[in-house]
Each structure stands twice: as C-alpha cells, then as structure tokens.
C-alpha cells in the first residue's frame, strides 16, 4: 500500500479522474477498470492513506445496512400500515455490494473476507405498547417479502434474555418491550475493505494513484472536457490536467468541488455538517453478553443518522461494543478539514436553500445544541436506557466521522434537509458527484452503478452488460419477489464471504 504520493509524473490528460480515496471512488475505479482496462484512470486522495475519512472503521457504525434493524426505513403511514418499499430497496442494494465483493475475492483482487465482513445479527428493539405494536406490524409486513424471511419477533422476556442478555439484565419482568432478530446481518469494516481495493488498484492495475494530492478546482472547457487544478501537498506544487470524465467522491468536500464545476445541476445545494461521537467499551465480559447490532427508535426531532444503537464491532480482529451516535457540531466538512469549510460554502446560489432549511428545522438545531452540550455523565444516562448497570469506567468517548447533510432547493420551504445518499450528474454525463450520508458505504456498489448508467448508458446496455452480469449476477433483476434467486445469491455470497450466520 503506497503511503506517499505516487512518484510517476502526472499525465496531461486522463479519461477518468476520481476524487477521494474512500469506498465510493475505489469502487467506481475497480468497476471501470474491469469494464475497460484500457481506460486511463487516476485517483487523487488528499491524505496519506485510503479511507481516512468517512470510510474509516471508527468513523461509521460498520452496519451492513440491509434494513433489517433500521426502523426509519419502514415508516408507518397515516392509515396505520407499514411501508417497506425503502427497506426492500436498501436490502437489494446491499445484496449487490456482497456480490461485487464476492467477485473481487473470486478474482483474488482482495483476500481474507473476515478482515472486513463478519456475521452479526441485526435487531430492532422498542419500548412501550405503542412501539411494540408498530414493531409487530412491521415484522408481519416485512416477513411477507422474500428479503426478510427468517426475521424473528418476540415480546417474551426469556427469549429476549437469550438474544440480548446485556440489555435485559436488571429489567423488570413487567416492562413492555419487543425485538426482532435477523441472523443474516453483518458488521463491515469499510476502511479495511477500501484499502484492500485501493491496494489492488495501486499495485496491480494501470490505475494511477496519487496520495497527498488535493483537487482544488474543476472548470469546464469549450470542447466539453474538464480542467482540474491539482495541488501536491507534499511538495507544495500545483499542476493542471484535463479529463473526459470526473467523479467527485470526496465526502464533505464533494459539495464545494461540485459547486466549482458551475454545472446547473449544482445550483441550490448546500451542506450542514454534523459530527458524531460513540461510547465504546473493550471489556470482554460485556462483549460476551452482546453479540448483535441493536437499533431502536430515534428521539423526537433527532435526524435519522442519530438513531440510538448498541453494536458489536469487529475491527482488525478485535471485538468492541459501541453505543451512540451522539451528535456534535463543527464547521468542518471533513474530520481533517478546515473550520472555514461551512462559511466558505455559502454563496448566492444556495443562501436561500440554507436559510429555508434552517428556518424549517429549528427543533433539529435545538437538538444539536443539546447534544453538543452533553457531558459524559449525561451520555452514560442514555446508555443506561439500554444497559441498566453500565459503569462509567468501562466506557470511553470516541469521536466518529464528520458528515455533511445535503440541503436542496425546495419551492415551498426554500431549502430542505435530505438525509439519504444522492448522485448528482450533469446533462452530458461527464461529471458526477456523490452527496449525502446514510446508508452510504453499504450501498456503494449500487450508487456507482447508478453513475455508470447515467454517464455511460450506451456502454452499460451493450458492450459492458455481459461483464456487469459476471461481476453482479443479479444485475438488472429484483430479488424481493424471486425466492429461488434470493436463496441462490445469498448462498453464493455466504460462501465467498465466509459468513457464518
């Protein structure tokens, strides 16, 4: 793995420029290299290693998001019914990721799947009669879909003690609560996965990789190509190059880079940075009593990314428990960014969107202020809603990653906060950018397939189609209504990824 900048001289022109050394850029780079090995591709990463920001293990929850446990993906409609359409979509997207990773293992581009993915049951836990009834209806609706067959539901305290002994300890027998459990869940170290893929590209492909290189500006050219200003951070040198296609996968810095391109599609986008913190324990006695990821309902006015959960994590072979996230605030757009990121991002094209989103989300602002002001004692009180006898000395506070929530133009409100993941592409399909956070890394392969479909439609539907199907056997098919295909593909990825659910 290169730890310093590439010493090869930069070419004057590339077919493809990928900005950022996270899971998105390395996924797109690997896809494009497989589809057309002759493409001249370059990756620029501003730090000295792949996956130092959002993809880093401790900067995200490591949940292989499949909608097994995330209650915000299954809203209750006004008529009382449960809408599982988003849950099905996200579950299908993660199945695509698992297929692609299985392909990379088959080709020996990456190895040792247990370094980056491990089986870990996904559970939803709710308290009180109202939420128990919601979870019951959710379970009934979800198990009608092939994607969620095998999900268990229980209100029985004995069964719940079997599933989550750490959480059930010292609870009263008359407490009303319920949980669902899905054994197909996973814990994913996206940092290790990204570095494995990045190592393949840097060492075993013709893709150029430049670490400690910052893309400072993207300008359109008269011939439809792009001119990029590159700064070599190690040697304090700047250079220019041109590209046919540019992908911006730079996390929080995607927003200002997209704005610099001056494409009409970027108008009105703003960003609101939110940081996170976890309470973490490495106590083996506690870890032995909690072998799952357990999500519950978000508190009132909390953003979806702040849904409380108590998770088993497996990072570099070591197990830990993680509780949170607790929201924080910084004006940085990246964890290793600048405090001027937020003020520098405000311009005449997005000021209306930013003000509108703020005005219509005052409760969220209040929530963030309260979260930032919390002491460790107060955070421990929240943990004790899960683990009744949690001791402060067992848990340490760890800073998580920095996320930039998208703010989009909205005719009614001026601007609206968006909590999903969104791909922005210009009309010509020559520049694309990924904005947003959750479900993020879990659905990286699906998101990058969207980029290919929007930017290279002719190739996707013709000369690249056979190769895409080799990499992702279910490409173009739906699993939700196909029991045989779902079983076949899950058996295939279970074997390749060495999952032991």
C-alpha positions as CSV (number, residue, x, y, z in Angstrom):
1,X,0.0,0.0,0.0
2,X,1.5,3.3,-1.0
3,X,1.9,5.6,1.9
4,X,3.3,8.6,0.0
5,X,2.5,10.3,-3.2
6,X,3.0,8.5,-6.5
7,X,6.4,9.4,-8.0
8,X,5.3,8.9,-11.6
9,X,4.7,12.3,-13.3
10,X,1.1,13.3,-13.8
11,X,-0.2,12.8,-17.3
12,X,-1.7,15.9,-19.1
13,X,-4.9,14.1,-19.8
14,X,-6.9,11.3,-18.3
15,X,-10.1,9.5,-19.4
16,X,-11.3,9.3,-15.8
17,X,-10.4,11.3,-12.7
18,X,-11.7,10.0,-9.4
19,X,-11.5,12.5,-6.5
20,X,-11.3,11.0,-3.0
21,X,-9.7,7.7,-1.6
22,X,-12.8,6.4,0.0
23,X,-15.1,3.4,-0.7
24,X,-17.0,5.2,-3.5
25,X,-14.0,6.2,-5.6
26,X,-12.2,2.8,-5.3
27,X,-15.5,1.0,-6.1
28,X,-16.0,3.1,-9.2
29,X,-12.3,2.8,-10.2
30,X,-12.5,-1.0,-9.8
31,X,-15.7,-1.2,-11.8
32,X,-14.4,0.9,-14.6
33,X,-11.0,-0.9,-14.7
34,X,-12.8,-4.2,-15.1
35,X,-15.2,-2.9,-17.7
36,X,-12.4,-1.3,-19.8
37,X,-8.8,-2.0,-18.7
38,X,-7.6,0.5,-21.4
39,X,-9.1,3.5,-19.7
40,X,-6.6,5.9,-18.3
41,X,-7.8,6.4,-14.7
42,X,-6.3,8.4,-11.9
43,X,-7.3,8.7,-8.2
44,X,-6.4,11.7,-6.1
45,X,-6.6,11.4,-2.3
46,X,-5.7,14.5,-0.2
47,X,-4.5,12.4,2.8
48,X,-1.7,9.8,3.0
49,X,-3.8,6.7,3.0
50,X,-7.0,5.4,1.6
51,X,-10.1,5.5,3.8
52,X,-9.0,8.1,6.3
53,X,-12.4,9.9,6.5
54,X,-15.9,8.6,6.2
55,X,-14.8,5.1,5.2
56,X,-12.6,4.7,8.3
57,X,-13.8,1.9,10.6
58,X,-14.4,4.2,13.7
59,X,-15.9,7.0,11.6
60,X,-19.1,5.0,10.8
61,X,-21.2,2.3,12.5
62,X,-20.0,-0.5,10.4
63,X,-23.5,-1.7,9.8
64,X,-24.0,-3.6,6.6
65,X,-27.3,-1.7,6.0
66,X,-29.9,-4.1,4.8
67,X,-32.9,-2.5,6.6
68,X,-33.1,-5.5,8.9
69,X,-32.9,-3.3,12.0
70,X,-33.2,0.4,10.9
71,X,-36.8,1.4,11.9
72,X,-36.6,4.7,9.9
73,X,-36.6,2.7,6.7
74,X,-40.1,1.4,7.4
75,X,-42.4,4.3,8.2
76,X,-45.9,3.9,9.5
77,X,-48.4,5.6,7.1
78,X,-51.4,7.6,8.3
79,X,-53.7,4.6,7.8
80,X,-51.6,2.6,10.2
81,X,-50.0,0.4,7.5
82,X,-46.2,-0.1,7.2
83,X,-44.4,1.0,4.1
84,X,-41.4,-1.4,3.5
85,X,-40.6,-0.2,-0.1
86,X,-37.5,1.7,1.1
87,X,-36.4,-1.2,3.2
88,X,-36.6,-3.6,0.3
89,X,-34.7,-1.2,-1.9
90,X,-31.8,-0.9,0.6
91,X,-31.7,-4.6,1.2
92,X,-31.4,-5.3,-2.5
93,X,-28.6,-2.7,-2.8
94,X,-26.6,-4.4,-0.1
95,X,-27.0,-7.7,-1.8
96,X,-25.4,-6.1,-4.9
97,X,-22.4,-5.0,-2.7
98,X,-22.0,-8.5,-1.4
99,X,-22.0,-9.9,-4.9
100,X,-19.3,-7.5,-6.1
101,X,-17.1,-8.2,-3.1
102,X,-17.5,-11.9,-3.8
103,X,-16.4,-11.4,-7.4
104,X,-13.3,-9.5,-6.2
105,X,-12.5,-12.4,-3.9
106,X,-13.0,-14.9,-6.7
107,X,-10.6,-12.9,-8.9
108,X,-8.1,-12.7,-6.0
109,X,-8.1,-8.9,-6.2
110,X,-8.8,-8.9,-2.5
111,X,-8.4,-11.7,0.1
112,X,-9.4,-12.7,3.7
113,X,-13.0,-11.6,3.8
114,X,-13.1,-11.9,7.6
115,X,-10.8,-8.9,7.7
116,X,-13.7,-6.7,6.5
117,X,-17.0,-8.5,6.9
118,X,-18.4,-10.7,9.7
119,X,-21.8,-12.2,10.6
120,X,-23.6,-10.2,13.2
121,X,-27.3,-10.4,14.0
122,X,-29.3,-7.2,13.3
123,X,-32.0,-6.4,15.8
124,X,-34.7,-3.8,16.4
125,X,-35.7,-3.1,20.0
126,X,-38.6,-1.0,21.1
127,X,-40.2,0.0,24.4
128,X,-43.9,0.7,25.4
129,X,-47.2,-0.6,24.0
130,X,-47.4,1.8,21.1
131,X,-43.9,0.9,19.7
132,X,-44.4,-2.8,20.4
133,X,-47.5,-2.7,18.2
134,X,-45.6,-0.9,15.5
135,X,-42.8,-3.5,15.6
136,X,-45.3,-6.3,15.4
137,X,-47.0,-4.8,12.3
138,X,-43.6,-4.2,10.8
139,X,-42.5,-7.7,11.3
140,X,-45.7,-9.1,9.9
141,X,-45.3,-6.9,6.8
142,X,-41.6,-7.5,6.3
143,X,-41.7,-11.3,6.5
144,X,-44.1,-11.3,3.6
145,X,-41.1,-10.2,1.5
146,X,-38.5,-12.8,0.4
147,X,-35.8,-10.4,1.5
148,X,-36.8,-10.6,5.2
149,X,-37.9,-14.2,5.5
150,X,-36.4,-15.6,8.7
151,X,-36.9,-12.5,10.8
152,X,-38.0,-13.4,14.3
153,X,-40.2,-11.3,16.6
154,X,-40.6,-11.7,20.4
155,X,-42.0,-9.9,23.4
156,X,-41.1,-12.8,25.7
157,X,-38.5,-11.8,28.3
158,X,-36.9,-15.2,28.4
159,X,-36.4,-15.2,24.7
160,X,-35.0,-11.6,24.8
161,X,-32.6,-12.6,27.6
162,X,-31.3,-15.3,25.2
163,X,-30.9,-12.8,22.4
164,X,-29.6,-9.7,24.3
165,X,-28.5,-10.7,27.8
166,X,-26.6,-7.4,28.4
167,X,-29.6,-5.3,27.6
168,X,-32.1,-7.5,29.5
169,X,-30.1,-7.6,32.7
170,X,-31.9,-6.0,35.7
171,X,-35.0,-5.2,33.7
172,X,-38.4,-5.6,35.5
173,X,-40.5,-8.6,34.4
174,X,-43.5,-6.3,33.7
175,X,-41.6,-4.0,31.3
176,X,-43.3,-3.9,27.9
177,X,-40.7,-4.3,25.1
178,X,-40.2,-6.2,22.0
179,X,-37.5,-7.1,19.5
180,X,-36.9,-8.5,16.1
181,X,-33.8,-10.5,15.1
182,X,-32.3,-11.2,11.7
183,X,-29.3,-13.5,11.7
184,X,-28.3,-12.5,8.2
185,X,-26.9,-9.2,9.4
186,X,-23.3,-8.2,9.1
187,X,-20.6,-6.0,10.6
188,X,-18.4,-4.4,7.9
189,X,-15.0,-2.7,8.3
190,X,-15.3,-0.3,5.3
191,X,-11.8,1.1,6.0
192,X,-10.1,-2.3,5.5
193,X,-12.2,-3.1,2.5
194,X,-11.4,0.2,0.9
195,X,-7.7,-0.3,1.5
196,X,-7.7,-3.8,0.0
197,X,-9.4,-2.5,-3.1
198,X,-7.1,0.5,-3.2
199,X,-4.1,-1.7,-2.9
200,X,-5.2,-3.7,-5.9
201,X,-5.7,-0.6,-8.0
202,X,-2.4,1.0,-6.9
203,X,-0.2,-2.2,-7.2
204,X,-1.9,-4.5,-9.7
205,X,-3.7,-2.3,-12.3
206,X,-2.8,0.5,-14.6
207,X,-4.8,3.0,-12.5
208,X,-2.6,5.9,-11.2
209,X,-3.0,6.7,-7.5
210,X,-1.7,9.9,-6.0
211,X,-1.9,10.3,-2.3
212,X,-1.3,13.7,-0.6
213,X,-2.8,15.3,-3.7
214,X,-5.7,17.8,-3.5
215,X,-8.1,18.7,-6.3
216,X,-8.6,22.5,-5.8
217,X,-10.8,23.5,-8.8
218,X,-12.8,21.9,-11.6
219,X,-13.5,24.1,-14.6
220,X,-15.5,23.3,-17.8
221,X,-13.6,23.6,-21.2
222,X,-15.0,24.6,-24.5
223,X,-14.5,21.1,-26.0
224,X,-16.6,19.5,-23.2
225,X,-13.7,18.3,-21.3
226,X,-12.7,19.3,-17.7
227,X,-9.7,21.2,-16.5
228,X,-8.6,20.4,-13.0
229,X,-6.1,22.2,-10.7
230,X,-4.1,19.7,-8.6
231,X,-2.0,20.6,-5.5
232,X,0.8,18.2,-4.5
233,X,0.6,18.7,-0.7
234,X,4.0,17.1,0.0
235,X,5.9,19.3,-2.3
236,X,3.7,22.4,-2.3
237,X,3.4,22.3,-6.1
238,X,0.4,22.9,-8.3
239,X,-0.4,21.5,-11.8
240,X,-3.2,21.4,-14.3
241,X,-4.6,18.4,-16.2
242,X,-7.7,17.7,-18.3
243,X,-10.2,14.8,-18.2
244,X,-13.1,13.4,-20.1
245,X,-15.0,12.3,-17.0
246,X,-14.8,13.4,-13.4
247,X,-16.2,11.7,-10.3
248,X,-16.3,13.6,-7.0
249,X,-16.3,11.1,-4.1
250,X,-14.7,13.4,-1.6
251,X,-17.1,13.1,1.3
252,X,-17.9,16.5,2.7
253,X,-15.6,18.2,0.2
254,X,-17.7,17.0,-2.7
255,X,-20.1,20.0,-2.2
256,X,-17.5,22.8,-2.8
257,X,-15.9,20.9,-5.7
258,X,-19.2,20.3,-7.3
259,X,-20.0,24.0,-7.0
260,X,-16.7,24.9,-8.6
261,X,-17.7,23.0,-11.7
262,X,-20.6,25.5,-12.4
263,X,-22.9,22.9,-13.7
264,X,-26.6,24.0,-13.4
265,X,-27.4,20.8,-11.5
266,X,-25.3,22.0,-8.6
267,X,-27.3,25.2,-8.1
268,X,-29.1,25.5,-4.7
269,X,-27.2,22.7,-3.0
270,X,-25.9,23.5,0.5
271,X,-24.4,21.4,3.3
272,X,-24.9,21.2,7.0
273,X,-22.0,19.5,8.8
274,X,-22.8,17.1,11.7
275,X,-20.2,15.2,13.6
276,X,-20.6,12.2,15.8
277,X,-19.3,10.5,19.0
278,X,-19.6,7.0,20.4
279,X,-19.3,5.5,23.8
280,X,-17.0,2.4,23.3
281,X,-16.1,-0.5,25.6
282,X,-13.4,-3.2,25.1
283,X,-14.5,-5.0,28.3
284,X,-14.6,-8.8,27.3
285,X,-17.2,-9.6,29.9
286,X,-19.6,-7.0,28.4
287,X,-18.8,-8.0,24.8
288,X,-19.5,-11.7,25.6
289,X,-23.1,-10.7,26.6
290,X,-23.8,-8.7,23.4
291,X,-23.3,-10.3,20.0
292,X,-25.6,-8.2,17.9
293,X,-26.4,-4.7,16.5
294,X,-29.5,-3.4,18.2
295,X,-31.3,-0.3,16.9
296,X,-34.2,1.5,18.4
297,X,-36.4,4.5,17.6
298,X,-34.9,8.0,17.1
299,X,-35.9,10.6,19.7
300,X,-38.2,13.4,18.7
301,X,-36.5,15.9,16.3
302,X,-33.4,13.8,16.0
303,X,-32.1,13.2,12.5
304,X,-32.2,9.6,11.2
305,X,-28.4,9.3,11.5
306,X,-28.8,9.7,15.3
307,X,-30.9,6.6,15.9
308,X,-29.6,5.1,19.1
309,X,-28.0,1.7,18.7
310,X,-25.7,-0.7,20.7
311,X,-23.4,-2.6,18.3
312,X,-20.9,-5.3,18.3
313,X,-17.9,-4.2,16.2
314,X,-15.1,-6.3,14.9
315,X,-12.1,-4.1,13.8
316,X,-8.7,-5.6,13.0
317,X,-9.8,-8.8,14.6
318,X,-10.7,-7.1,17.9
319,X,-14.2,-7.0,19.3
320,X,-15.7,-3.9,20.9
321,X,-19.2,-2.6,21.8
322,X,-20.2,0.8,20.5
323,X,-23.2,2.9,21.7
324,X,-24.5,6.1,20.1
325,X,-24.2,8.1,18.0
326,X,-24.2,11.3,19.8
327,X,-24.4,14.3,17.5
328,X,-21.8,17.0,17.6
329,X,-21.2,20.2,15.5
330,X,-18.2,21.5,13.7
331,X,-18.0,23.9,10.8
332,X,-15.5,21.4,9.2
333,X,-16.8,19.4,6.2
334,X,-14.2,16.7,6.9
335,X,-12.8,15.4,10.1
336,X,-9.4,16.6,8.9
337,X,-10.9,19.7,7.2
338,X,-10.9,23.4,7.9
339,X,-13.1,25.4,10.2
340,X,-13.8,27.7,7.3
341,X,-15.5,24.9,5.3
342,X,-19.0,25.9,6.2
343,X,-18.7,29.7,5.8
344,X,-16.8,29.3,2.6
345,X,-19.6,27.1,1.2
346,X,-22.2,29.8,1.4
347,X,-22.9,31.6,-1.9
348,X,-25.7,33.4,-3.7
349,X,-26.8,30.1,-5.3
350,X,-27.5,28.3,-2.1
351,X,-28.1,31.0,0.5
352,X,-31.9,30.7,0.1
353,X,-31.7,27.0,0.5
354,X,-29.6,27.2,3.6
355,X,-31.8,29.8,5.3
356,X,-35.0,27.9,4.4
357,X,-33.7,24.6,5.7
358,X,-32.5,26.3,9.0
359,X,-35.9,28.1,9.5
360,X,-37.9,24.9,8.9
361,X,-35.7,22.8,11.1
362,X,-35.4,24.8,14.3
363,X,-36.2,21.8,16.5
364,X,-33.2,20.0,14.9
365,X,-31.0,23.0,15.7
366,X,-32.1,22.8,19.3
367,X,-31.5,19.1,19.4
368,X,-27.9,19.5,18.1
369,X,-27.2,22.3,20.6
370,X,-28.4,20.0,23.4
371,X,-26.3,17.1,22.1
372,X,-23.1,19.2,21.8
373,X,-23.6,20.4,25.4
374,X,-23.9,16.9,26.9
375,X,-21.4,15.7,29.4
376,X,-20.2,12.1,29.6
377,X,-22.4,11.6,32.7
378,X,-25.4,12.6,30.6
379,X,-24.3,10.3,27.8
380,X,-24.0,7.4,30.2
381,X,-27.6,8.1,31.3
382,X,-28.7,7.5,27.7
383,X,-26.6,4.3,27.6
384,X,-28.3,3.1,30.8
385,X,-31.6,3.1,29.0
386,X,-30.1,0.2,27.1
387,X,-27.6,-1.3,29.7
388,X,-29.1,-0.7,33.1
389,X,-26.0,-1.3,35.1
390,X,-23.5,0.4,32.8
391,X,-20.4,1.6,34.7
392,X,-18.7,4.8,33.5
393,X,-15.2,3.3,33.9
394,X,-16.0,0.7,31.3
395,X,-16.8,3.1,28.6
396,X,-14.7,5.8,26.8
397,X,-15.8,8.5,24.4
398,X,-14.6,8.2,20.8
399,X,-15.0,10.8,18.1
400,X,-16.7,9.5,15.0
401,X,-16.7,10.9,11.4
402,X,-17.9,14.1,10.0
403,X,-21.0,14.1,7.8
404,X,-22.4,16.8,5.6
405,X,-26.2,16.6,5.4
406,X,-27.5,17.7,2.0
407,X,-29.7,20.8,1.7
408,X,-31.6,21.1,-1.6
409,X,-33.7,23.8,-3.1
410,X,-37.4,23.4,-2.2
411,X,-40.1,25.6,-3.7
412,X,-42.3,25.6,-0.5
413,X,-39.6,25.9,2.1
414,X,-36.7,27.5,0.2
415,X,-34.5,24.6,1.3
416,X,-34.9,21.1,2.6
417,X,-32.6,18.8,4.5
418,X,-32.1,15.4,2.8
419,X,-30.7,12.5,4.8
420,X,-30.1,10.0,2.1
421,X,-27.4,9.3,-0.5
422,X,-27.7,11.2,-3.8
423,X,-25.8,11.1,-7.1
424,X,-25.7,14.4,-9.0
425,X,-24.8,14.2,-12.7
426,X,-24.7,16.9,-15.4
427,X,-26.7,16.6,-18.6
428,X,-23.8,15.4,-20.7
429,X,-22.9,12.7,-18.1
430,X,-19.3,14.0,-17.9
431,X,-19.2,14.8,-14.2
432,X,-20.8,13.1,-11.3
433,X,-20.8,13.6,-7.5
434,X,-22.0,11.7,-4.6
435,X,-23.6,13.7,-1.8
436,X,-25.1,12.7,1.5
437,X,-24.5,10.1,4.2
438,X,-26.7,7.1,5.2
439,X,-26.9,4.3,4.0
440,X,-23.7,5.4,2.2
441,X,-20.9,2.8,2.2
442,X,-23.1,-0.2,2.4
443,X,-24.7,0.7,-1.0
444,X,-21.5,2.0,-2.7
445,X,-21.7,-0.6,-5.5
446,X,-25.3,0.3,-6.3
447,X,-24.5,4.0,-6.2
448,X,-21.6,3.6,-8.5
449,X,-23.7,1.5,-10.9
450,X,-26.0,4.5,-11.0
451,X,-23.1,6.7,-12.0
452,X,-22.2,4.2,-14.8
453,X,-25.9,4.0,-16.0
454,X,-26.3,7.8,-16.1
455,X,-22.8,8.7,-17.5
456,X,-22.1,5.7,-19.8
457,X,-25.6,4.5,-20.8
458,X,-24.7,3.1,-24.2
459,X,-21.8,1.1,-22.9
460,X,-23.8,-0.2,-19.9
461,X,-26.6,-1.5,-22.2
462,X,-24.3,-3.0,-24.8
463,X,-20.6,-3.7,-24.6
464,X,-20.4,-3.7,-20.7
465,X,-23.5,-5.6,-20.0
466,X,-22.0,-9.1,-20.0
467,X,-19.1,-8.1,-17.8
468,X,-21.5,-6.4,-15.4
469,X,-23.5,-9.5,-15.1
470,X,-20.4,-11.5,-14.4
471,X,-19.5,-9.2,-11.6
472,X,-23.0,-8.9,-10.2
473,X,-25.1,-12.0,-11.2
474,X,-28.4,-10.4,-10.3
475,X,-27.7,-7.1,-12.2
476,X,-31.0,-5.8,-13.7
477,X,-33.1,-8.3,-11.7
478,X,-35.2,-7.9,-8.5
479,X,-34.8,-10.2,-5.6
480,X,-37.9,-9.3,-3.5
481,X,-40.3,-11.4,-5.4
482,X,-37.9,-14.2,-6.5
483,X,-37.4,-16.8,-3.7
484,X,-35.1,-19.1,-5.8
485,X,-32.8,-16.3,-7.0
486,X,-32.6,-14.7,-3.5
487,X,-31.7,-18.1,-1.9
488,X,-29.1,-18.8,-4.6
489,X,-27.4,-15.5,-4.4
490,X,-27.3,-15.4,-0.6
491,X,-25.8,-18.9,-0.6
492,X,-23.2,-17.8,-3.1
493,X,-22.2,-14.7,-1.2
494,X,-22.3,-16.5,2.2
495,X,-19.8,-19.0,0.8
496,X,-17.5,-16.4,-0.8
497,X,-17.5,-14.0,2.1
498,X,-17.2,-16.8,4.6
499,X,-20.2,-15.6,6.6
500,X,-21.3,-18.0,9.4
501,X,-24.8,-16.9,10.3
